[in-house]
Structures are given as C-alpha cells and as structure tokens.
Amino acid sequence: MKLLVIEDERELSQSIVTYLKSDDYLCEQAFTFDEAVEKIDLHSYDCILLDLMLPGGNGLDILKKIKKQKNPTGVIVVSAKDSLDDKISGLKIGADDYLPKPFHLSELSMRVYAIIRRRKFESNNVLYSNEVIIDLLSKEVKIKNQIMILTKTEYELLLFLIGNKNKVISKNALAEHLSGDMADMLDNQDFIYAHIKNLKAKLAEAGCSDYIKNIYGTGYKWTE
C-alpha cells in the first residue's frame, strides 16, 4: 500500500513515515503545496495524509483538486488547526477522516488501515480470491489452509493484483506501486517480471491455479 504524507514539519513527517514503514507501507513525502500538487498529478496513492497549513497554499485546495479529479485515494486531514470549521470544511469537500494534532502514531496507522480496507476491500479484514486467503491484519497468505512464505514485495504485488482483479494493470502502474516515485529513475522494469515470475512459482508450488495472466505488451491481470 502506498501513502503520501503532506506535512511541512519535517521532523513530524519523518516520524510518521518511519512508523508507517514499520507497518509495511510505502511512503512518499511532500513538504510544500507545490510539491504535493506535483506528486498527486504524477502518481497514485492508496491514502494521503494531508496537513492544512502548508508553505505556498492551503491543504483544502489540494483536497478540492483530488476530488475534482475523481481520484479514488483516501484522504485523512491532519492539522493543528483543531477547529470545528476546518473539520466540517474538510469532510464536506470529501475527506475520509480528520485527525487533530497531537496524535498517537498507532491511532494514525489504524485510521489509515481502516480507510484502505473500506475503500479497496469492502471493509473486510480477510480477502478471498478462490483458494487464496489473505489476512490483511496479520499480512498472512494461505493457499488451501497452508501458509505461504512471501517477501514483502511479493505480498504487496499479490495484494495489488487481487485488489484490482479482472483489470489489466500496466507495468508502469506496478513499478510505481512497488517503488513509488523511484520508479521514474529505474532504467527498465525487468524487476517487475522477476517478481511476477517468483510469485507465480510460489503460488503454483502451493497448489494454486494460475490466475496471473500476462497481457502482451500491456501488463498483467489477476483473473477469477
């Protein structure tokens, strides 16, 4: 799962990123209004943590932009401006949640999880796809009641494919999801093929049917 932390307080931003990375989220950062707008225009995210007070602009204008684009990402407004007006404005525009500073990082993590679960997996803690069972809380994958041993990247790849089942996902989208904005710096996307190959091999070894289809010249699709 990929997150964007829009927060001008660098120490707080780094604390948030360090904590969420320990929960296996891929995190990117923006410290100004312009940086945030650029990242949102170029990349997609599962959830955005949005501060309202930013150098160069107001976070509510970023929220309006996200909603105008019909961007499906979840948004949590995080702000020291703990006023009822700010909370109401953010929720009216379309924020999914509002968390005033100061807050516990563990609470933030659970709110992020709740939003992603609600938006991508219909509020379920356990995801089923034929014989594949994924426990989203423990990050445990089972095939025919046997636990699979996957790397972090393989797990994220499997979850992304199943979360977009029956949709063709381009190699660019996969590279961005797994590598974030570092994807633009990669010479090629051969690492995607390598991870797909390894994941398919592990699924087959566990007795799983081949649901990952290569769409020639385009990308990959999880079919049910």
C-alpha positions as CSV (number, residue, x, y, z in Angstrom):
1,M,0.0,0.0,0.0
2,K,1.4,3.4,-1.0
3,L,0.9,6.6,1.0
4,L,1.7,10.2,0.5
5,V,2.5,12.3,3.6
6,I,1.9,16.0,3.0
7,E,3.3,17.7,6.0
8,D,5.6,20.8,6.3
9,E,7.0,19.9,9.7
10,R,9.9,17.7,8.6
11,E,10.6,16.1,11.9
12,L,6.9,15.1,12.3
13,S,6.7,13.9,8.7
14,Q,9.8,11.7,9.2
15,S,8.3,10.3,12.4
16,I,5.1,9.4,10.6
17,V,7.0,7.8,7.7
18,T,9.3,5.8,9.9
19,Y,6.3,4.5,11.9
20,L,4.2,3.6,8.9
21,K,7.1,2.0,7.1
22,S,7.3,-0.4,10.1
23,D,3.7,-1.4,9.2
24,D,5.0,-2.2,5.6
25,Y,3.5,0.9,3.9
26,L,5.4,2.5,1.1
27,C,5.6,6.2,2.0
28,E,6.4,9.3,0.0
29,Q,6.7,12.9,1.3
30,A,5.7,16.4,0.2
31,F,6.6,19.4,2.3
32,T,5.0,22.3,0.3
33,F,1.8,22.9,-1.5
34,D,3.5,22.8,-4.9
35,E,5.4,19.5,-4.1
36,A,2.1,17.9,-3.1
37,V,0.2,19.0,-6.2
38,E,3.1,17.7,-8.4
39,K,3.1,14.3,-6.8
40,I,-0.7,14.0,-6.9
41,D,-0.7,14.8,-10.6
42,L,2.1,12.3,-11.4
43,H,1.4,9.4,-9.1
44,S,-1.5,7.4,-7.5
45,Y,-1.8,6.6,-3.8
46,D,-3.9,4.4,-1.6
47,C,-4.2,7.0,1.1
48,I,-3.0,10.6,1.6
49,L,-2.3,12.3,4.9
50,L,-2.9,16.0,4.4
51,D,-1.9,18.9,6.6
52,L,-3.9,22.1,6.1
53,M,-1.2,24.7,6.8
54,L,1.4,24.4,4.0
55,P,4.0,26.7,2.6
56,G,2.6,28.1,-0.7
57,G,-1.1,27.2,-0.2
58,N,-4.0,25.7,1.8
59,G,-4.4,21.9,2.1
60,L,-8.1,22.3,1.5
61,D,-7.3,23.4,-2.1
62,I,-5.4,20.2,-2.6
63,L,-8.3,18.2,-1.3
64,K,-10.6,20.1,-3.7
65,K,-8.2,19.2,-6.6
66,I,-8.2,15.5,-5.6
67,K,-12.0,15.4,-5.6
68,K,-12.3,17.3,-8.8
69,Q,-10.0,14.7,-10.5
70,K,-12.3,12.0,-9.1
71,N,-9.2,10.5,-7.6
72,P,-10.2,7.3,-5.6
73,T,-7.5,7.8,-2.9
74,G,-8.5,8.0,0.7
75,V,-7.6,11.3,2.5
76,I,-7.0,12.0,6.2
77,V,-6.8,15.6,7.1
78,V,-4.1,16.0,9.7
79,S,-3.8,19.5,11.2
80,A,-3.0,21.5,14.3
81,K,-6.0,23.8,13.4
82,D,-8.3,21.9,15.6
83,S,-11.4,24.0,14.8
84,L,-14.8,22.8,14.1
85,D,-14.9,24.9,10.9
86,D,-11.8,23.2,9.5
87,K,-13.1,19.7,10.3
88,I,-16.5,20.4,8.7
89,S,-14.9,22.0,5.6
90,G,-12.6,19.0,5.1
91,L,-15.3,16.4,5.5
92,K,-17.7,18.4,3.3
93,I,-15.2,18.6,0.5
94,G,-14.7,14.8,0.7
95,A,-12.0,13.9,3.3
96,D,-12.5,10.4,4.8
97,D,-11.3,11.4,8.2
98,Y,-9.9,14.2,10.4
99,L,-7.2,13.8,13.0
100,P,-6.1,16.8,15.0
101,K,-2.5,17.2,16.3
102,P,-1.1,16.0,18.5
103,F,-2.0,12.4,17.9
104,H,-0.6,8.9,18.6
105,L,1.1,7.3,15.6
106,S,-0.6,4.0,16.4
107,E,-4.0,5.7,16.1
108,L,-3.0,7.2,12.8
109,S,-1.9,3.8,11.5
110,M,-5.2,2.2,12.4
111,R,-7.1,5.0,10.7
112,V,-5.1,4.6,7.5
113,Y,-5.7,0.9,7.6
114,A,-9.5,1.4,8.2
115,I,-9.7,3.7,5.2
116,I,-7.8,1.4,2.8
117,R,-9.8,-1.6,4.0
118,R,-13.1,0.3,3.4
119,R,-12.1,1.7,0.0
120,K,-10.3,-1.3,-1.5
121,F,-11.6,-4.4,0.2
122,E,-15.2,-3.6,1.2
123,S,-14.4,-3.2,4.9
124,N,-13.2,-6.8,5.2
125,N,-10.2,-7.9,7.3
126,V,-9.9,-11.1,5.3
127,L,-9.6,-11.1,1.5
128,Y,-10.7,-14.2,-0.5
129,S,-9.9,-15.0,-4.2
130,N,-10.8,-18.6,-4.9
131,E,-8.3,-20.7,-2.9
132,V,-6.2,-17.7,-1.9
133,I,-6.9,-16.2,1.5
134,I,-5.2,-13.0,2.8
135,D,-5.5,-11.8,6.3
136,L,-5.0,-8.1,6.0
137,L,-4.2,-7.5,9.7
138,S,-1.6,-10.2,10.1
139,K,-0.5,-10.0,6.4
140,E,-0.7,-13.8,6.2
141,V,-1.4,-15.6,3.0
142,K,-2.9,-19.1,2.8
143,I,-3.4,-21.5,-0.1
144,K,-5.6,-24.5,0.8
145,N,-5.0,-23.7,4.5
146,Q,-1.2,-23.8,4.1
147,I,0.7,-20.6,5.0
148,M,2.7,-19.1,2.1
149,I,6.1,-17.6,2.7
150,L,6.3,-14.4,0.6
151,T,8.7,-11.5,0.6
152,K,7.3,-8.0,1.3
153,T,7.3,-7.1,-2.3
154,E,5.6,-10.4,-3.4
155,Y,2.9,-9.8,-0.8
156,E,2.3,-6.2,-2.0
157,L,2.2,-7.5,-5.6
158,L,-0.3,-10.2,-4.8
159,L,-2.5,-7.8,-2.8
160,F,-2.4,-5.2,-5.6
161,L,-3.3,-7.7,-8.3
162,I,-6.2,-9.2,-6.3
163,G,-7.3,-5.7,-5.2
164,N,-7.6,-4.9,-8.9
165,K,-8.9,-8.3,-10.1
166,N,-10.0,-8.7,-13.7
167,K,-8.4,-5.4,-14.5
168,V,-5.3,-5.0,-16.7
169,I,-2.5,-3.3,-14.7
170,S,0.2,-1.8,-16.7
171,K,3.9,-2.4,-15.9
172,N,4.2,1.3,-15.2
173,A,1.5,1.1,-12.6
174,L,3.1,-2.0,-11.0
175,A,6.5,-0.3,-10.9
176,E,5.1,2.8,-9.3
177,H,3.1,0.9,-6.7
178,L,6.1,-1.2,-5.7
179,S,8.8,1.5,-6.0
180,G,7.0,4.8,-5.5
181,D,8.4,7.9,-7.2
182,M,11.7,6.0,-7.5
183,A,10.1,4.2,-10.5
184,D,11.0,7.1,-12.7
185,M,14.7,6.6,-12.0
186,L,14.8,3.0,-13.0
187,D,16.5,2.1,-16.3
188,N,13.9,-0.6,-17.0
189,Q,11.1,-2.6,-15.5
190,D,12.7,-6.0,-15.6
191,F,12.3,-6.3,-11.8
192,I,8.5,-6.4,-12.3
193,Y,8.9,-9.5,-14.5
194,A,11.2,-11.1,-11.9
195,H,8.8,-10.5,-9.0
196,I,5.8,-11.8,-11.1
197,K,7.8,-14.9,-12.1
198,N,8.7,-15.6,-8.4
199,L,5.2,-15.0,-7.2
200,K,3.7,-17.3,-9.9
201,A,6.2,-20.0,-9.0
202,K,5.3,-19.9,-5.3
203,L,1.6,-19.9,-6.0
204,A,2.0,-22.9,-8.3
205,E,4.1,-24.8,-5.7
206,A,1.4,-24.2,-3.1
207,G,-1.2,-25.8,-5.5
208,C,-2.8,-22.5,-6.6
209,S,-4.2,-22.2,-10.1
210,D,-2.6,-19.7,-12.5
211,Y,-4.6,-16.5,-12.1
212,I,-1.9,-14.1,-13.1
213,K,-2.2,-13.5,-16.8
214,N,0.4,-11.7,-18.9
215,I,-1.4,-9.3,-21.3
216,Y,1.1,-9.0,-24.1
217,G,2.6,-5.5,-24.5
218,T,0.4,-4.1,-21.8
219,G,0.8,-5.6,-18.3
220,Y,-0.8,-8.2,-16.1
221,K,-4.2,-9.2,-14.8
222,W,-5.5,-11.3,-11.9
223,T,-8.4,-13.3,-13.3
224,E,-11.0,-15.2,-11.4
